[in-house]
Amino acid sequence: MEIKWNKEHEMGIEEFDRDHKQLFAIAGRLLDKVQDPEGLADSKVRLFVLREGVRYLRGYFDEHAIREEAYMRRIGHADYAIHKQLHDEFMATTLQGYEKMVEQEMCSREEVLDFVGKGISWLVEHVSTADLAIVGKGTLGKPRLTKINAQVVEQEFNAIFASTLNIDVRTKLINSNYDGAPFGPSISQELTYRRGDQKVTVLAGLENSFLMAAAEAVYGSQLQGMEALIMSTMEIFSANFWRTVGSRFVEGDAEMVFVENHFLTQAQLQERYAKHMPKLSLLFNSSKGKFFVATETDIAAQAESFDLSVGA
C-alpha cells in the first residue's frame, strides 16, 4: 500500500511542502508494516509501529505545526484561530490517547490499524483543505458560497472530493427530502460537534462501493483484511470532511469542534429518522455510489431559502 502525494497538495512554501512530503513518506512506511499480517501478530512489531507513528505525529505538532501557526500569525491569516483549533483538537482527541498506549506498552492489531487510519486520514484531509487555505488555494481558499441551489451543491461536492481524494465522483442530487430508507449496502455515521454551547449533530453515510473507492484513493488497492484501517480512516476523514462542507455554506461552521462518532446500523438510522426527521436531508448519486447527509444546524435553518429541487 501507499499514501499518495500529488502536486495538488503543494502550498508553494518550500519548508511546509517538504514537511508534508516527509510525513506522507513516513505514513507509507507505517502502512508497509501494518500490511504484513504476520508482523502485526507480534506484539513487539505492533508496539514499534505505534511508537514510531506517535513519535512522528508528535514531531509534526511540536515542530511543523508550531512553525505553520507562526507563519499564519505573521501574515495575518484570517482563519488562524480555526486552523490552530484543528491542530489542538487532533492532539487532544486522538494523539494523547495513543501516547498513553505507548506508555503502557500494550496495543492490539485493531488499535494499531485504528491509529494509522486516523492519523493518515487527518493528515490527507488537513493538508488538502486547511493548509492550502493558508495560501488561498483549495476548497477553503475560495469565498464562502452565498447562492445555494442543487447545481451549486453538486459542484461543491465534486470539488471537495477532487481536492481531498483526487477522485472524480460526478455528484447528482437525487432526493432533497431523504427519509433514511435503504439505498444499498452502506455505512452510516452519527457525528457530533460542539460550537460554543451548541451541540451539532450530522448524520451521514455512503455506499460500500464509495467507501472502497475512497480508501483505494488514499491507500491503493491492497486492502484485503484491512477493515479496521478503512473504518478508522472513514471516521476521522468524515468528521473533517463534513465540517469542511459546512464551512463552505454557513458562516462559522468551520469553528465546530469534533466530539465523537458512532457508526449506525441501517435499523438504527431508520429509527432516528422515524423519531425525528432532520430539517435538511439530502441523498446523492455519484459515479462511485450513493451518499447522504442530514443535519439540524444553521444550514438547515436556511434550507427554506435554498433551491434544492432535484434537477434544478
C-alpha positions in Angstrom: 0.0 0.0 0.0 1.0 3.6 -0.4 -0.3 7.0 0.6 -0.3 9.1 -2.5 1.2 12.6 -2.6 0.4 14.7 -5.7 1.1 18.3 -6.7 -2.4 19.4 -5.8 -1.2 19.1 -2.1 1.5 21.7 -2.6 1.2 25.0 -0.8 4.1 26.5 -2.7 6.0 27.2 0.5 9.1 25.0 0.4 9.6 24.3 4.1 6.0 23.3 4.6 5.7 21.2 1.4 9.0 19.4 2.4 7.5 18.6 5.8 4.3 17.3 4.3 6.1 15.1 1.7 8.2 13.7 4.5 5.0 12.9 6.6 3.4 11.2 3.6 6.6 9.1 3.1 6.6 8.1 6.8 2.9 7.2 6.6 3.8 5.0 3.7 6.4 3.1 5.7 4.0 2.6 8.5 1.5 1.2 6.0 4.0 -1.3 4.8 4.3 -2.5 8.4 0.6 -2.9 9.0 0.1 -4.6 5.7 2.0 -7.7 6.9 -0.5 -9.8 8.9 2.3 -11.9 10.4 4.1 -8.8 11.6 1.1 -7.3 13.4 0.6 -10.7 15.1 3.8 -9.9 17.0 3.2 -7.6 20.0 6.7 -6.1 19.6 6.0 -5.1 16.0 2.7 -3.6 16.9 4.2 -1.5 19.6 7.1 -0.4 17.3 4.6 0.8 14.7 2.5 2.6 17.2 5.6 4.2 19.0 7.1 5.3 15.7 3.8 6.7 14.4 3.1 8.6 17.6 6.7 9.9 17.7 6.4 11.3 14.1 3.0 12.8 14.7 4.2 14.4 18.0 7.1 15.9 16.0 4.6 17.2 13.4 2.7 19.1 16.1 5.7 20.2 18.2 7.8 21.4 15.2 5.9 21.7 11.9 2.5 22.9 13.3 4.3 25.5 15.5 6.1 26.9 12.5 2.9 26.9 10.5 1.0 28.7 13.2 3.8 31.3 13.5 3.6 31.8 9.7 -0.1 32.3 9.9 0.2 34.9 12.6 3.0 36.7 10.7 0.8 37.1 7.5 -2.4 37.8 9.5 -4.2 34.7 8.2 -7.9 35.4 8.8 -8.6 31.8 9.9 -5.6 31.3 12.2 -7.8 30.6 15.3 -9.8 28.0 13.4 -6.7 26.3 12.0 -5.0 26.2 15.4 -8.1 24.7 16.8 -7.8 21.8 14.3 -4.3 21.1 15.5 -5.3 21.3 19.1 -8.4 19.1 18.6 -6.5 16.3 17.0 -3.8 16.3 19.7 -6.4 16.3 22.5 -8.9 13.8 21.0 -6.6 11.3 19.2 -2.9 11.6 19.7 -2.9 11.8 23.5 -4.9 8.5 23.8 -2.3 6.6 21.7 0.6 8.2 23.6 -0.9 6.6 26.7 -1.0 3.2 24.9 2.7 3.6 24.1 3.4 4.4 27.8 1.5 1.2 28.8 3.4 -0.8 26.1 0.3 -2.7 25.1 -1.8 -2.4 21.9 -3.9 -4.8 19.7 -3.8 -5.2 16.0 -7.1 -3.3 15.6 -5.8 -0.4 17.8 -2.7 -0.1 15.6 -4.8 -0.1 12.4 -7.1 2.4 14.0 -4.2 4.7 14.9 -2.7 4.5 11.4 -6.1 5.1 9.7 -7.0 8.1 11.9 -3.6 9.7 11.5 -3.4 9.3 7.8 -7.0 10.4 7.1 -6.5 13.5 9.3 -3.2 14.3 7.5 -4.7 14.0 4.0 -7.8 16.0 4.7 -6.0 18.7 6.7 -3.2 19.2 4.1 -5.6 19.4 1.2 -8.0 21.8 2.9 -6.9 23.9 5.9 -3.2 24.0 4.9 -3.9 25.0 1.3 -6.3 27.7 2.5 -3.3 29.5 4.2 -2.1 30.4 0.7 -5.5 31.0 -0.8 -5.6 27.6 -2.5 -8.0 24.6 -2.4 -11.7 24.5 -1.3 -11.3 26.6 1.8 -9.3 29.2 -0.1 -12.4 30.2 -2.0 -15.0 32.8 -0.9 -17.9 31.2 1.0 -20.9 30.4 -1.1 -24.0 32.6 -1.0 -26.1 31.3 -3.8 -27.3 27.8 -2.9 -29.1 25.5 -5.4 -28.8 21.9 -6.4 -26.3 22.5 -9.1 -24.0 24.6 -6.8 -24.2 21.9 -4.1 -23.3 19.2 -6.7 -20.4 21.2 -8.0 -19.1 21.9 -4.5 -19.1 18.2 -3.6 -17.3 17.4 -6.8 -14.6 20.0 -6.0 -14.1 18.8 -2.4 -13.8 15.1 -3.3 -11.4 16.1 -6.1 -9.2 18.2 -3.8 -9.1 15.8 -0.8 -9.1 12.4 -2.5 -8.2 13.3 -6.1 -11.2 11.4 -7.5 -13.9 12.4 -9.9 -17.3 11.5 -8.4 -19.8 13.3 -10.7 -22.3 14.0 -7.9 -26.0 14.3 -8.6 -28.7 15.3 -6.0 -31.5 12.7 -6.4 -33.6 13.4 -3.2 -33.8 16.6 -1.3 -36.0 15.1 1.4 -34.2 11.8 2.1 -36.0 9.8 4.9 -33.4 7.2 5.8 -34.6 4.5 3.5 -32.0 1.8 2.5 -30.2 2.6 -0.8 -27.8 -0.4 -1.0 -25.0 -1.9 1.2 -23.7 1.1 3.1 -22.1 2.5 6.2 -23.7 5.3 8.2 -22.4 7.6 11.0 -23.8 10.0 13.6 -21.2 12.7 14.0 -21.4 15.1 17.0 -19.7 18.5 17.1 -19.7 21.4 19.6 -19.8 25.0 18.6 -19.9 27.2 21.7 -22.7 25.9 23.8 -24.5 24.4 20.8 -24.5 20.7 20.1 -24.4 20.0 16.3 -25.3 16.5 15.0 -24.7 15.3 11.5 -26.0 12.0 10.0 -24.0 10.8 7.0 -23.4 7.7 5.1 -22.3 6.2 1.8 -22.5 3.0 -0.2 -19.8 0.4 0.3 -18.6 0.9 -3.2 -18.0 4.6 -2.5 -16.2 3.7 0.8 -13.8 1.4 -1.1 -13.2 3.9 -3.9 -12.2 6.5 -1.2 -10.0 4.0 0.6 -8.3 3.0 -2.6 -7.7 6.7 -3.5 -5.7 7.0 -0.3 -4.1 3.6 0.1 -4.2 1.9 -3.3 -6.0 -1.4 -4.0 -4.3 -3.8 -1.5 -6.9 -3.6 1.3 -8.0 -7.2 2.0 -8.2 -7.7 5.7 -7.8 -4.0 6.4 -11.3 -3.3 7.6 -10.2 -1.7 10.8 -7.9 0.6 8.8 -10.7 1.5 6.4 -13.3 2.3 9.2 -10.9 4.4 11.2 -10.0 6.3 8.1 -13.7 6.9 7.4 -14.3 8.1 10.9 -11.8 10.9 11.0 -12.0 11.8 7.3 -15.8 12.1 7.5 -15.6 14.2 10.7 -13.4 16.8 9.0 -15.0 16.4 5.5 -18.5 17.4 6.7 -17.1 20.3 8.7 -15.3 21.5 5.6 -18.6 21.2 3.6 -20.4 23.2 6.3 -17.8 26.0 6.3 -18.4 26.5 2.5 -22.1 27.3 3.1 -22.6 28.6 6.6 -20.7 31.4 8.5 -18.9 29.9 11.5 -19.4 26.2 10.8 -15.6 25.7 10.4 -15.3 26.6 14.1 -17.1 23.4 15.1 -15.2 21.1 17.4 -15.5 17.4 16.7 -16.7 15.5 19.8 -17.5 11.9 18.8 -18.6 9.5 16.1 -21.0 6.5 16.2 -21.4 4.1 13.4 -25.1 3.2 12.9 -26.8 0.1 11.6 -29.5 0.6 9.0 -32.1 -0.2 11.6 -30.6 2.5 13.9 -30.5 5.0 11.2 -34.2 4.5 10.2 -35.1 4.6 13.9 -33.5 8.0 14.2 -35.4 9.3 11.1 -38.7 7.8 12.4 -38.3 9.7 15.7 -37.2 13.0 14.2 -36.9 14.0 10.5 -33.9 16.3 10.1 -34.6 19.7 8.6 -32.1 19.2 5.9 -31.6 15.6 4.5 -30.0 15.1 1.1 -29.4 11.9 -0.9 -26.9 12.0 -3.8 -25.8 9.6 -6.5 -22.3 9.6 -8.0 -20.0 7.6 -10.2 -18.7 5.9 -7.1 -22.1 5.2 -5.4 -24.8 6.9 -3.3 -24.2 9.0 -0.2 -26.3 11.2 2.1 -26.0 13.9 4.7 -28.6 15.3 7.1 -28.4 18.0 9.8 -30.3 20.4 12.1 -27.6 23.1 12.2 -27.6 26.6 10.7 -27.5 25.4 7.2 -30.8 23.5 7.8 -32.4 26.6 9.2 -31.6 28.4 5.9 -32.8 25.4 3.8 -36.2 27.0 3.0 -34.3 29.8 1.1 -32.3 27.2 -0.9 -33.4 26.0 -4.3 -32.7 22.3 -3.8 -35.2 20.9 -6.2 -33.9 17.8 -7.9 -32.9 18.6 -11.4 -32.9 22.4 -10.7 
